[in-house]
């Protein structure tokens, strides 16, 4: 079987996993197999490659406040080195970014035309990475998304948000969920499929690719419990003040696009996620 001339970095994460599932013959390398900040490793990994999906990222938002150099290395300098090598070798680069590049103070969803204003070390490193990628490789595509959740979960956060909500409900823990932060809850299965199509389209620059509709974490938690058959579990809606964090979170993390269609509505994406998650973890999803 001939290998796909595609490299997926950060393949162990939520988005990287779903891209790897759609491209089973791609060169899918997780953090332990490829350090994107290492020029030599990058050079070896890019041999014979025609397209790169860069999912590698430093996603420990709060830890970045004390480790800004580490965040900058992975989110800014690493992508810059990757983009430079992609340009030199004529490789198509798709780089993923975040709604955190906006401060969240706007009254409506942010489009590609809005000026970023990142707050906090993580957000600043991601914005610097966007700028570096497009400077080093003008033909690249930067895909911003929001509120990602996938079947493999987030290693940094101890699982995806829906996964953690269900686990807490089944464990009988008190559920108090923030209701004053809004975002586009986006299933990485939908994001991966649409990203493949955009990669083939030749689109360049920045696009916002998110699920249709915005919701608070509280609304997402309630919808998740309904899907899991746990709608009887009480959930309290609280403000962000109930969970102080080292790094600021955007109150309005909602994105929209002037360039590409939205993904399916977040509730549809959540249903797709739940079906995929159950297939991966059938034993853990039996009713208690």
Buried (B, 14 or more C-beta within 10 A) or exposed (E): EEEBBBBBBBBBBBBBBBBBBEBEEBBBBBBEEBBBBEEEBBEEBBEEBEBBBBBBBBBBBBBBBEBBEBBBBBBBBBBBBBBBBBBEBEBBBBBBBBBBBBBBEBEEBBEBEBEBBBBBBBBBBBBBBBBBBBEBBEBBBBBBBBBBBBBBBBBBBEBBBBBBBBEBBBEEEEBBBBBBBBBBBBBBBBBBBBBBEBBEEEBBEBBBBBBBBBBBBBBBBBBBBEBBEBEEBEBEBBEBEEEEEEBBBBBBBBBBBEBBEBBBBBBBBBBBBBEBBBEEEEEEBEEE
